[in-house]
Amino acid sequence: MTSRILINAVYEPIHELKVDVYLPTTPVKAGIIDIHGGGWFRGDKQKDADWAMRLNALGYLVFVPNYRYAPAVHYPTPLTDVETLVEWIGDQYALPTTQLAAVGGSAGGNMAVELALKYGMPAVSLSGILDIEQWLATHKDVVAKQGDTSLFNVTASAAINQSGSDDQFYKWFVTNYFAEQSIANYHAATPSTRVTAEAGPLFLANSLAEFVPSSGVLQMARRAHRQSGAFYAAPAAGAPPCKRVSGRCRRRCGRVLAAKSATSVMVGQAVFSVRRLF
């Protein structure tokens, strides 16, 4: 299936925020918002073109936005930008939140989860930055230090290898997300503190040996378990089982490569039939 792509549609004119819209050539099943990663200080929508085309080929209307990030803006501005996109999609394409899902990796995974918490839509987060408050509280002695960011924005996500931990860099860009360094801000930005039974179904994947700690996935799972029901995925026939841990550490900017194909299948064929037990 050949994608028809509308490049650089403006969804927020005041700041000229743009989105690429991947239009299926068959009747639209539903819409998917694909949010690029980059630690809230780098990245571009073009880096997610491959994933968007995979999802679009399954018959979904896919929206890949750019959004503002540090140092120009800080939390929660990136989140308000994607919320503006949700409203724009409803106005321009008549898709309510009940017909939308969100996917993303790294910072994009965090923001996909936030959309699930706010609107109740299904979300897929691959290597999402989910552990903020607790991680910072237990890593006070780590000295924040910016890592190598050269060529990030011009390198395809699939070509980026961020195996292994780098606590100094992780602390740098997580704290860089906030204009004011405070426990209150860290708490407010930690998704697990706001999981309720009204949250959308979630698929969360991390590797055990990668840049983004998997502790955030465990926090989300524990919080969901304490609610009135558990979240679980029901993959379509032939789809690989949903796993938290990937057998590979090579990442595509927050996406575990080994989970990439499985996630595309899961999103395209099953995410709208993911069930919640309450």
Backbone as CSV, one residue per row, in Angstrom:
resi,resn,N_x,N_y,N_z,CA_x,CA_y,CA_z,C_x,C_y,C_z
1,MET,0.843,-1.195,0.000,0.000,0.000,0.000,0.879,1.246,0.000
2,THR,0.624,2.163,-0.901,1.395,3.399,-0.994,0.771,4.478,-0.126
3,SER,1.587,5.107,0.721,1.092,6.160,1.591,0.946,7.467,0.830
4,ARG,-0.084,8.199,1.140,-0.212,9.579,0.690,0.103,10.445,1.900
5,ILE,1.104,11.288,1.798,1.590,12.019,2.969,1.392,13.515,2.786
6,LEU,0.737,14.115,3.770,0.596,15.561,3.820,1.685,16.083,4.753
7,ILE,2.680,16.724,4.183,3.850,17.175,4.942,3.617,18.574,5.515
8,ASN,3.991,18.731,6.789,4.032,20.044,7.434,2.681,20.757,7.489
9,ALA,1.625,20.021,7.783,0.347,20.667,8.071,0.479,21.403,9.397
10,VAL,-0.008,22.617,9.468,0.122,23.423,10.687,-1.059,23.120,11.612
11,TYR,-0.754,22.586,12.784,-1.822,22.291,13.733,-1.914,23.324,14.863
12,GLU,-0.900,24.157,14.966,-0.912,25.231,15.975,-0.258,26.449,15.348
13,PRO,-1.055,27.403,14.852,-0.494,28.504,14.053,0.315,29.519,14.844
14,ILE,0.029,29.713,16.116,0.748,30.739,16.881,2.241,30.435,16.919
15,HIS,2.590,29.168,17.142,3.997,28.769,17.198,4.416,27.982,15.955
16,GLU,3.538,27.930,14.967,3.793,27.245,13.703,4.216,25.793,13.920
17,LEU,3.483,25.098,14.758,3.757,23.689,15.006,3.167,22.854,13.880
18,LYS,3.956,21.908,13.383,3.578,21.168,12.185,3.470,19.677,12.458
19,VAL,2.678,19.025,11.609,2.461,17.598,11.707,2.468,17.001,10.307
20,ASP,3.043,15.808,10.169,2.947,15.054,8.927,1.781,14.082,9.059
21,VAL,0.915,14.076,8.067,-0.284,13.242,8.105,-0.160,12.165,7.035
22,TYR,-0.209,10.913,7.458,-0.098,9.764,6.559,-1.512,9.247,6.299
23,LEU,-1.968,9.432,5.063,-3.342,9.121,4.698,-3.415,7.745,4.035
24,PRO,-4.199,6.834,4.584,-4.306,5.517,3.950,-5.091,5.593,2.651
25,THR,-4.822,4.673,1.765,-5.528,4.643,0.486,-6.803,3.815,0.578
26,THR,-7.045,3.226,1.745,-8.263,2.463,1.995,-9.075,3.204,3.045
27,PRO,-10.327,2.812,3.292,-11.113,3.473,4.337,-10.379,3.488,5.674
28,VAL,-10.431,4.612,6.365,-9.690,4.801,7.608,-10.281,3.939,8.718
29,LYS,-9.420,3.158,9.348,-9.852,2.355,10.493,-9.974,3.225,11.746
30,ALA,-8.970,4.030,11.967,-8.907,4.908,13.137,-7.648,5.749,12.985
31,GLY,-7.358,6.598,13.963,-6.182,7.449,13.901,-5.150,7.066,14.943
32,ILE,-3.878,7.238,14.596,-2.780,6.965,15.524,-1.848,8.171,15.547
33,ILE,-1.549,8.654,16.734,-0.591,9.740,16.926,0.755,9.124,17.263
34,ASP,1.755,9.371,16.435,3.100,8.819,16.598,4.019,9.961,17.038
35,ILE,4.507,9.886,18.279,5.265,10.990,18.879,6.749,10.637,18.929
36,HIS,7.578,11.439,18.270,9.012,11.149,18.232,9.663,11.349,19.594
37,GLY,10.787,10.689,19.786,11.547,10.832,21.025,12.640,11.873,20.901
38,GLY,13.497,11.918,21.939,14.593,12.881,21.936,14.837,13.542,23.266
39,GLY,14.254,13.001,24.339,14.547,13.534,25.671,14.024,14.923,25.928
40,TRP,13.045,15.361,25.167,12.455,16.704,25.306,13.456,17.831,25.039
41,PHE,14.531,17.516,24.297,15.457,18.592,23.930,15.969,18.451,22.498
42,ARG,15.505,17.449,21.773,15.967,17.213,20.408,14.945,16.310,19.717
43,GLY,15.170,16.038,18.436,14.313,15.124,17.692,13.483,15.849,16.647
44,ASP,12.919,15.057,15.736,12.117,15.611,14.654,11.148,14.528,14.172
45,LYS,10.012,14.962,13.684,8.980,14.037,13.228,9.455,13.135,12.098
46,GLN,10.374,13.593,11.282,10.849,12.796,10.159,11.520,11.505,10.621
47,LYS,12.040,11.507,11.852,12.712,10.320,12.367,11.754,9.152,12.554
48,ASP,10.464,9.437,12.633,9.480,8.377,12.826,8.747,8.019,11.542
49,ALA,9.261,8.446,10.414,8.576,8.194,9.148,8.418,6.701,8.872
50,ASP,9.431,5.904,9.246,9.341,4.467,8.955,8.223,3.799,9.732
51,TRP,8.118,4.127,11.022,7.055,3.536,11.847,5.689,4.021,11.367
52,ALA,5.605,5.304,11.034,4.338,5.851,10.550,3.867,5.141,9.289
53,MET,4.809,4.854,8.396,4.425,4.176,7.151,3.978,2.742,7.413
54,ARG,4.594,2.072,8.380,4.168,0.726,8.745,2.718,0.747,9.234
55,LEU,2.420,1.681,10.111,1.070,1.765,10.659,0.072,2.210,9.596
56,ASN,0.486,3.143,8.768,-0.373,3.625,7.699,-0.720,2.502,6.728
57,ALA,0.243,1.623,6.467,0.013,0.504,5.547,-1.033,-0.455,6.086
58,LEU,-1.281,-0.405,7.402,-2.300,-1.257,8.008,-3.687,-0.610,7.962
59,GLY,-3.766,0.569,7.360,-5.061,1.215,7.181,-5.382,2.303,8.182
60,TYR,-4.363,2.796,8.894,-4.593,3.822,9.901,-4.144,5.196,9.424
61,LEU,-4.877,6.187,9.819,-4.540,7.581,9.577,-3.537,7.974,10.655
62,VAL,-2.306,8.265,10.259,-1.223,8.460,11.225,-0.783,9.921,11.236
63,PHE,-0.634,10.454,12.433,-0.222,11.851,12.636,1.119,11.857,13.372
64,VAL,2.142,12.464,12.759,3.468,12.533,13.380,3.824,14.003,13.581
65,PRO,3.704,14.514,14.794,3.905,15.943,15.022,5.317,16.305,15.454
66,ASN,5.690,17.541,15.184,6.753,18.183,15.930,6.111,18.922,17.092
67,TYR,6.868,19.102,18.141,6.381,19.808,19.322,7.549,20.591,19.899
68,ARG,7.255,21.539,20.735,8.315,22.362,21.315,9.039,21.608,22.432
69,TYR,10.327,21.913,22.601,11.081,21.264,23.674,12.158,22.196,24.202
70,ALA,12.871,21.735,25.239,13.904,22.532,25.902,15.079,22.793,24.938
71,PRO,15.745,23.924,25.125,15.597,24.883,26.219,14.574,25.981,25.964
72,ALA,13.924,25.971,24.798,12.951,27.038,24.503,11.753,26.970,25.429
73,VAL,11.318,25.759,25.752,10.179,25.573,26.646,10.489,24.406,27.580
74,HIS,9.672,24.244,28.595,9.857,23.166,29.557,8.508,22.534,29.886
75,TYR,8.574,21.507,30.748,7.357,20.853,31.208,6.379,21.888,31.749
76,PRO,5.082,21.788,31.410,4.424,20.732,30.631,4.139,21.118,29.176
77,THR,4.861,22.090,28.630,4.546,22.595,27.290,4.523,21.519,26.201
78,PRO,5.496,20.581,26.153,5.381,19.542,25.121,4.063,18.769,25.201
79,LEU,3.577,18.550,26.411,2.312,17.834,26.586,1.131,18.671,26.101
80,THR,1.162,19.954,26.389,0.058,20.801,25.912,0.066,20.894,24.391
81,ASP,1.244,20.795,23.785,1.309,20.808,22.324,0.602,19.588,21.728
82,VAL,0.868,18.397,22.268,0.216,17.215,21.705,-1.272,17.186,22.058
83,GLU,-1.652,17.816,23.152,-3.081,17.943,23.453,-3.758,18.874,22.441
84,THR,-3.050,19.919,22.045,-3.554,20.790,20.982,-3.731,20.012,19.689
85,LEU,-2.784,19.106,19.415,-2.891,18.265,18.225,-4.146,17.399,18.280
86,VAL,-4.438,16.839,19.437,-5.639,16.011,19.585,-6.888,16.814,19.220
87,GLU,-6.952,18.052,19.687,-8.091,18.914,19.357,-8.132,19.214,17.860
88,TRP,-6.977,19.462,17.269,-6.895,19.757,15.839,-7.369,18.564,15.019
89,ILE,-6.969,17.370,15.418,-7.392,16.163,14.705,-8.912,16.029,14.753
90,GLY,-9.497,16.317,15.907,-10.945,16.258,16.017,-11.632,17.254,15.106
91,ASP,-11.050,18.448,14.999,-11.648,19.497,14.156,-11.446,19.216,12.668
92,GLN,-10.227,18.796,12.298,-9.883,18.659,10.883,-10.286,17.318,10.280
93,TYR,-10.291,16.274,11.090,-10.531,14.934,10.562,-11.720,14.235,11.227
94,ALA,-12.420,14.946,12.078,-13.616,14.414,12.739,-13.344,13.097,13.454
95,LEU,-12.154,12.995,14.051,-11.811,11.806,14.818,-11.846,12.144,16.307
96,PRO,-12.818,11.627,17.043,-12.841,11.848,18.487,-11.765,11.013,19.168
97,THR,-11.508,11.273,20.432,-10.461,10.544,21.146,-10.775,9.053,21.250
98,THR,-12.041,8.676,21.127,-12.399,7.261,21.160,-11.947,6.520,19.910
99,GLN,-11.514,7.258,18.894,-11.017,6.642,17.662,-9.543,6.939,17.437
100,LEU,-8.843,7.267,18.522,-7.418,7.575,18.439,-6.621,6.676,19.371
101,ALA,-5.385,6.419,18.987,-4.396,5.773,19.847,-3.115,6.587,19.743
102,ALA,-2.181,6.362,20.676,-0.907,7.081,20.664,0.233,6.088,20.791
103,VAL,1.314,6.341,20.054,2.516,5.518,20.156,3.721,6.451,20.230
104,GLY,4.792,5.961,20.837,5.996,6.771,20.902,7.116,6.048,21.616
105,GLY,8.316,6.547,21.435,9.481,5.996,22.104,10.219,7.059,22.877
106,SER,10.824,6.681,24.003,11.591,7.586,24.846,10.679,8.714,25.360
107,ALA,11.013,9.968,25.100,10.121,11.051,25.521,8.757,10.918,24.856
108,GLY,8.755,10.447,23.609,7.491,10.225,22.925,6.669,9.143,23.587
109,GLY,7.337,8.135,24.161,6.622,7.105,24.903,5.962,7.663,26.141
110,ASN,6.680,8.541,26.835,6.093,9.227,27.991,4.842,9.988,27.581
111,MET,4.923,10.719,26.485,3.810,11.561,26.064,2.634,10.732,25.550
112,ALA,2.930,9.573,24.942,1.855,8.673,24.530,1.091,8.167,25.746
113,VAL,1.824,7.809,26.793,1.189,7.365,28.033,0.352,8.492,28.634
114,GLU,0.868,9.711,28.586,0.121,10.848,29.131,-1.210,11.030,28.393
115,LEU,-1.217,10.817,27.087,-2.475,10.914,26.343,-3.444,9.817,26.765
116,ALA,-2.913,8.632,27.049,-3.762,7.539,27.527,-4.373,7.875,28.877
117,LEU,-3.596,8.515,29.737,-4.100,8.889,31.063,-5.146,9.988,30.969
118,LYS,-4.949,10.941,30.072,-5.849,12.086,29.969,-7.137,11.766,29.216
119,TYR,-6.999,11.013,28.117,-8.151,10.813,27.230,-8.705,9.385,27.240
120,GLY,-7.990,8.458,27.854,-8.454,7.081,27.867,-8.195,6.331,26.581
121,MET,-7.353,6.874,25.705,-7.048,6.192,24.438,-5.978,5.132,24.653
122,PRO,-5.930,4.087,23.824,-4.844,3.107,23.908,-3.503,3.767,23.605
123,ALA,-2.444,3.250,24.222,-1.114,3.820,23.976,-0.050,2.739,24.008
124,VAL,0.961,2.931,23.188,2.139,2.069,23.154,3.352,2.932,23.484
125,SER,4.116,2.515,24.478,5.328,3.233,24.872,6.500,2.281,24.802
126,LEU,7.468,2.588,23.942,8.677,1.789,23.835,9.841,2.567,24.430
127,SER,10.413,2.007,25.486,11.498,2.673,26.214,11.079,4.068,26.660
128,GLY,9.852,4.185,27.102,9.336,5.483,27.540,10.000,5.966,28.813
129,ILE,10.181,7.273,28.904,10.760,7.886,30.109,9.631,8.030,31.117
130,LEU,9.490,7.041,31.983,8.360,6.979,32.903,8.768,7.161,34.360
131,ASP,10.017,6.842,34.681,10.497,6.978,36.055,11.222,8.311,36.202
132,ILE,10.583,9.248,36.825,11.163,10.582,37.014,11.384,10.862,38.493
133,GLU,10.309,10.954,39.258,10.419,11.339,40.671,11.278,10.361,41.472
134,GLN,10.968,9.089,41.406,11.690,8.119,42.231,13.132,7.979,41.775
135,TRP,13.360,7.970,40.460,14.724,7.821,39.971,15.588,8.980,40.448
136,LEU,15.097,10.194,40.338,15.876,11.348,40.789,16.115,11.313,42.292
137,ALA,15.135,10.831,43.036,15.280,10.761,44.493,16.343,9.753,44.909
138,THR,16.536,8.721,44.112,17.505,7.673,44.462,18.837,7.830,43.730
139,HIS,18.980,8.908,42.974,20.239,9.156,42.253,20.730,10.587,42.494
140,LYS,20.618,11.029,43.729,21.012,12.396,44.061,22.508,12.635,43.878
141,ASP,23.308,11.588,44.018,24.756,11.753,43.919,25.249,11.756,42.478
142,VAL,24.386,11.419,41.530,24.787,11.418,40.126,24.932,12.859,39.640
143,VAL,26.045,13.156,39.012,26.287,14.492,38.466,25.759,14.532,37.034
144,ALA,24.782,15.383,36.794,24.175,15.473,35.461,25.206,15.957,34.443
145,LYS,25.225,15.309,33.288,26.172,15.687,32.252,25.573,15.376,30.884
146,GLN,25.607,16.359,29.996,25.072,16.154,28.658,25.920,15.156,27.887
147,GLY,25.245,14.240,27.202,25.942,13.256,26.394,26.139,13.740,24.973
148,ASP,26.617,12.852,24.128,26.863,13.176,22.723,25.534,13.252,21.983
149,THR,25.199,14.417,21.495,23.942,14.601,20.757,24.187,14.931,19.290
150,SER,25.420,14.794,18.845,25.740,15.131,17.461,25.028,14.199,16.491
151,LEU,24.542,14.763,15.435,23.904,14.035,14.331,22.592,13.354,14.705
152,PHE,22.092,13.573,15.920,20.871,12.875,16.342,19.692,13.193,15.435
153,ASN,19.490,14.470,15.177,18.307,14.874,14.424,18.356,14.478,12.957
154,VAL,19.546,14.164,12.454,19.653,13.808,11.042,19.927,12.319,10.848
155,THR,19.881,11.559,11.942,20.104,10.126,11.871,18.781,9.396,12.055
156,ALA,18.507,8.437,11.193,17.278,7.665,11.332,17.249,6.981,12.692
157,SER,16.065,6.933,13.287,15.944,6.336,14.614,16.458,4.908,14.634
158,ALA,16.210,4.169,13.551,16.624,2.769,13.506,18.141,2.603,13.539
159,ALA,18.888,3.661,13.234,20.345,3.565,13.193,21.002,3.972,14.503
160,ILE,20.209,4.376,15.485,20.762,4.850,16.751,20.885,3.696,17.733
161,ASN,22.051,3.534,18.312,22.297,2.484,19.287,22.591,3.143,20.628
162,GLN,21.693,2.954,21.578,21.883,3.521,22.912,21.811,2.429,23.967
163,SER,22.507,1.324,23.700,22.568,0.232,24.657,23.318,0.676,25.905
164,GLY,22.951,0.089,27.022,23.659,0.358,28.258,23.182,1.624,28.936
165,SER,23.414,1.715,30.227,22.955,2.868,31.001,23.948,4.020,30.920
166,ASP,23.442,5.218,31.127,24.259,6.427,31.215,23.521,7.365,32.165
167,ASP,23.720,7.129,33.459,22.956,7.853,34.467,23.183,9.353,34.418
168,GLN,24.411,9.757,34.079,24.697,11.193,34.035,23.894,11.874,32.938
169,PHE,23.835,11.265,31.774,23.075,11.850,30.663,21.576,11.768,30.939
170,TYR,21.126,10.636,31.471,19.702,10.496,31.788,19.267,11.590,32.770
171,LYS,20.069,11.807,33.795,19.725,12.836,34.774,19.750,14.217,34.138
172,TRP,20.689,14.423,33.219,20.795,15.743,32.579,19.528,16.078,31.811
173,PHE,19.078,15.172,30.937,17.942,15.566,30.116,16.613,15.477,30.858
174,VAL,16.519,14.618,31.892,15.291,14.604,32.679,15.148,15.906,33.459
175,THR,16.202,16.347,34.117,16.117,17.609,34.857,16.024,18.795,33.907
176,ASN,16.604,18.664,32.726,16.539,19.720,31.718,15.107,19.962,31.233
177,TYR,14.240,18.985,31.445,12.829,19.072,31.055,12.077,20.099,31.894
178,PHE,12.629,20.463,33.043,11.924,21.328,33.989,12.594,22.688,34.115
179,ALA,11.764,23.736,34.095,12.286,25.077,34.330,12.641,25.257,35.796
180,GLU,11.876,24.616,36.669,12.125,24.677,38.114,12.373,23.272,38.635
181,GLN,13.547,23.068,39.237,13.876,21.760,39.782,13.206,21.623,41.146
182,SER,12.142,20.864,41.212,11.422,20.706,42.472,10.774,19.338,42.538
183,ILE,10.644,18.821,43.741,10.006,17.525,43.943,8.569,17.573,43.444
184,ALA,7.908,18.703,43.633,6.519,18.836,43.188,6.412,18.668,41.678
185,ASN,7.326,19.263,40.940,7.326,19.118,39.481,7.649,17.688,39.065
186,TYR,8.627,17.089,39.710,8.993,15.713,39.378,7.813,14.778,39.631
187,HIS,7.118,15.000,40.723,5.950,14.172,41.049,4.850,14.362,40.008
188,ALA,4.582,15.604,39.665,3.505,15.896,38.714,3.774,15.293,37.350
189,ALA,5.046,15.172,36.985,5.413,14.685,35.649,5.611,13.175,35.590
190,THR,5.445,12.484,36.703,5.614,11.037,36.742,4.279,10.353,36.463
191,PRO,4.131,9.680,35.333,2.826,9.145,34.938,2.214,8.169,35.933
192,SER,3.024,7.349,36.594,2.465,6.324,37.478,1.678,6.910,38.633
193,THR,1.913,8.170,38.966,1.179,8.786,40.078,-0.262,9.097,39.707
194,ARG,-0.590,8.980,38.407,-1.931,9.361,37.950,-2.662,8.244,37.216
195,VAL,-2.215,7.012,37.383,-2.907,5.893,36.740,-4.225,5.627,37.458
196,THR,-5.292,5.591,36.709,-6.607,5.276,37.250,-7.273,4.234,36.351
197,ALA,-8.435,3.772,36.772,-9.185,2.801,35.971,-9.681,3.409,34.674
198,GLU,-9.663,4.741,34.569,-10.116,5.406,33.343,-9.005,5.540,32.307
199,ALA,-7.779,5.187,32.672,-6.667,5.277,31.721,-6.879,4.301,30.572
200,GLY,-6.349,4.659,29.409,-6.456,3.774,28.264,-5.579,2.543,28.421
201,PRO,-5.849,1.497,27.648,-4.995,0.305,27.661,-3.563,0.668,27.283
202,LEU,-2.604,0.052,27.948,-1.203,0.409,27.750,-0.363,-0.806,27.377
203,PHE,0.525,-0.616,26.398,1.551,-1.592,26.049,2.879,-0.894,26.324
204,LEU,3.654,-1.407,27.296,4.903,-0.775,27.710,6.040,-1.767,27.511
205,ALA,7.096,-1.351,26.807,8.211,-2.256,26.531,9.540,-1.571,26.803
206,ASN,10.436,-2.286,27.458,11.804,-1.829,27.698,12.747,-3.022,27.628
207,SER,14.011,-2.731,27.384,15.064,-3.733,27.520,15.639,-3.617,28.935
208,LEU,16.234,-4.678,29.407,16.847,-4.634,30.741,18.170,-3.881,30.742
209,ALA,18.808,-3.743,29.590,20.124,-3.108,29.537,20.113,-2.019,28.478
210,GLU,19.487,-0.914,28.820,19.391,0.177,27.872,19.457,1.515,28.585
211,PHE,19.439,2.558,27.795,19.626,3.912,28.294,18.507,4.339,29.246
212,VAL,17.254,4.047,28.893,16.113,4.422,29.733,15.836,3.295,30.726
213,PRO,15.822,3.577,32.037,15.605,2.508,33.019,14.210,1.890,32.893
214,SER,14.153,0.586,33.105,12.874,-0.118,33.016,12.030,0.047,34.271
215,SER,12.554,0.716,35.282,11.833,0.880,36.540,10.493,1.583,36.352
216,GLY,10.405,2.461,35.360,9.141,3.159,35.132,8.036,2.231,34.688
217,VAL,8.390,1.212,33.899,7.403,0.225,33.475,6.858,-0.515,34.686
218,LEU,7.753,-0.896,35.597,7.334,-1.619,36.795,6.459,-0.745,37.679
219,GLN,6.781,0.529,37.772,5.948,1.444,38.555,4.539,1.518,37.979
220,MET,4.444,1.630,36.653,3.137,1.683,36.010,2.359,0.398,36.254
221,ALA,3.057,-0.743,36.167,2.388,-2.032,36.361,1.862,-2.170,37.789
222,ARG,2.675,-1.775,38.756,2.223,-1.871,40.149,1.032,-0.961,40.409
223,ARG,1.081,0.235,39.858,-0.010,1.176,40.059,-1.295,0.659,39.415
224,ALA,-1.175,0.125,38.202,-2.352,-0.415,37.520,-2.933,-1.588,38.306
225,HIS,-2.057,-2.402,38.873,-2.511,-3.563,39.635,-3.293,-3.141,40.872
226,ARG,-2.933,-1.983,41.435,-3.636,-1.514,42.631,-4.999,-0.924,42.314
227,GLN,-5.235,-0.642,41.050,-6.535,-0.129,40.655,-7.554,-1.268,40.653
228,SER,-8.741,-0.962,40.244,-9.818,-1.949,40.318,-9.709,-3.028,39.263
229,GLY,-8.754,-2.917,38.382,-8.574,-3.972,37.390,-7.196,-3.925,36.777
230,ALA,-6.831,-4.985,36.098,-5.515,-5.087,35.476,-5.613,-4.809,33.993
231,PHE,-4.536,-4.302,33.437,-4.451,-4.062,32.007,-3.763,-5.261,31.366
232,TYR,-4.294,-5.729,30.265,-3.587,-6.756,29.531,-3.897,-6.632,28.063
233,ALA,-2.980,-7.111,27.238,-3.139,-7.008,25.795,-3.592,-8.336,25.224
234,ALA,-4.425,-8.262,24.207,-4.884,-9.460,23.513,-4.437,-9.363,22.061
235,PRO,-3.207,-9.806,21.722,-2.712,-9.662,20.355,-3.546,-10.449,19.360
236,ALA,-3.539,-9.961,18.137,-4.240,-10.667,17.079,-3.541,-11.985,16.787
237,ALA,-4.244,-12.862,16.096,-3.671,-14.158,15.754,-2.372,-13.961,14.977
238,GLY,-1.341,-14.641,15.391,-0.060,-14.565,14.702,0.861,-13.484,15.230
239,ALA,0.344,-12.588,16.079,1.195,-11.536,16.625,2.036,-12.106,17.755
240,PRO,3.308,-11.709,17.855,4.147,-12.197,18.948,3.584,-11.751,20.287
241,PRO,3.850,-12.519,21.351,3.333,-12.123,22.655,3.912,-10.794,23.106
242,CYS,3.135,-10.049,23.893,3.590,-8.764,24.399,4.557,-9.013,25.557
243,LYS,5.744,-8.429,25.479,6.735,-8.626,26.525,7.273,-7.273,26.976
244,ARG,7.658,-7.212,28.242,8.268,-6.000,28.752,9.740,-5.957,28.386
245,VAL,10.393,-7.110,28.373,11.834,-7.152,28.164,12.149,-7.677,26.776
246,SER,12.969,-6.945,26.068,13.388,-7.380,24.735,14.684,-8.168,24.836
247,GLY,14.896,-9.059,23.884,16.126,-9.827,23.864,17.302,-9.042,23.319
248,ARG,17.052,-7.854,22.784,18.128,-7.031,22.244,18.153,-5.683,22.936
249,CYS,19.302,-5.070,22.957,19.438,-3.773,23.606,19.529,-2.632,22.605
250,ARG,19.795,-2.932,21.358,19.911,-1.870,20.361,18.576,-1.168,20.236
251,ARG,18.575,0.160,20.323,17.344,0.919,20.385,17.239,1.898,19.244
252,ARG,16.023,2.152,18.826,15.786,3.178,17.824,15.160,4.373,18.530
253,CYS,16.040,5.138,19.184,15.633,6.334,19.916,14.467,6.028,20.836
254,GLY,14.666,5.086,21.735,13.618,4.766,22.691,12.784,3.584,22.277
255,ARG,12.908,3.110,21.039,12.170,1.918,20.637,13.083,0.726,20.669
256,VAL,12.687,-0.330,21.307,13.459,-1.556,21.263,13.267,-2.170,19.884
257,LEU,14.384,-2.343,19.153,14.270,-2.827,17.778,13.594,-4.190,17.707
258,ALA,13.875,-5.064,18.657,13.289,-6.393,18.608,11.779,-6.353,18.769
259,ALA,11.269,-5.265,19.350,9.826,-5.153,19.554,9.147,-4.360,18.451
260,LYS,9.933,-3.799,17.528,9.369,-2.882,16.543,8.299,-3.541,15.681
261,SER,8.618,-4.661,15.079,7.651,-5.317,14.210,6.456,-5.814,15.005
262,ALA,6.727,-6.380,16.169,5.643,-6.880,17.002,4.704,-5.756,17.393
263,THR,5.269,-4.594,17.705,4.443,-3.475,18.128,3.615,-2.952,16.971
264,SER,4.193,-2.891,15.782,3.420,-2.440,14.628,2.220,-3.344,14.398
265,VAL,2.437,-4.646,14.540,1.326,-5.584,14.384,0.314,-5.378,15.498
266,MET,0.836,-5.228,16.720,-0.060,-5.075,17.865,-0.895,-3.813,17.742
267,VAL,-0.262,-2.720,17.362,-0.991,-1.469,17.219,-1.995,-1.568,16.086
268,GLY,-1.531,-2.040,14.948,-2.381,-2.051,13.772,-3.531,-3.015,13.841
269,GLN,-3.368,-4.136,14.550,-4.391,-5.159,14.521,-5.103,-5.366,15.842
270,ALA,-4.481,-4.950,16.930,-5.072,-5.319,18.207,-5.262,-4.188,19.196
271,VAL,-4.588,-3.051,19.011,-4.620,-2.057,20.065,-6.024,-1.538,20.334
272,PHE,-6.859,-1.521,19.328,-8.212,-1.044,19.558,-9.124,-2.123,20.115
273,SER,-8.593,-3.354,20.276,-9.364,-4.398,20.926,-8.706,-4.829,22.228
274,VAL,-7.682,-4.064,22.675,-7.082,-4.342,23.967,-8.177,-4.178,25.011
275,ARG,-8.270,-5.136,25.895,-9.361,-5.135,26.865,-8.866,-4.702,28.230
276,ARG,-9.755,-4.119,29.018,-9.448,-3.751,30.385,-10.370,-4.519,31.310
277,LEU,-9.821,-5.069,32.349,-10.629,-5.762,33.360,-10.790,-4.832,34.542
278,PHE,-12.019,-4.521,34.871,-12.275,-3.656,36.019,-13.082,-4.417,37.060
